[in-house]
Amino acid sequence: MAEETKPAADNPVPTGEIEEGKIFAVIGYIGILCLLPLLLKKENKFALFHGKQGLVLFIAEIVTSVVVWVPILGWIVALLASLAFIVLSVMGILQALSGNYWKAPVVGDLAEKINL
């Protein structure tokens, strides 16, 4: 299942930074708005962490919108994928509001590979 991650002890993130980045972290899970924390809050590790996961979800949503053009099987895959994206986005928003570094399943691993 999903795991919750906290910053490493040797690289603590100040609570003020989490509070400052919360709104941008939440916005990061809302479609194309994922670009806002990536462009406007590059110095905030909390907002950037959640913004990267939001970017991976957004790219997956775009890919899914192409898959939907395949009759029947594509519709089923797109429906299931869309439901998964909604669940992951809501979970990410709730975790961001709680001030947690939450690594989403699959999405979190891909997001870690993004260098900005």
Secondary structure as UniProt FT lines:
FT   STRAND          3..5
FT   TURN            9..10
FT   HELIX           15..27
FT   TURN            28..29
FT   HELIX           31..34
FT   HELIX           35..40
FT   TURN            42..43
FT   HELIX           45..67
FT   TURN            68..69
FT   TURN            71..72
FT   HELIX           73..98
FT   STRAND          101..103
FT   TURN            105..106
FT   HELIX           107..112
//
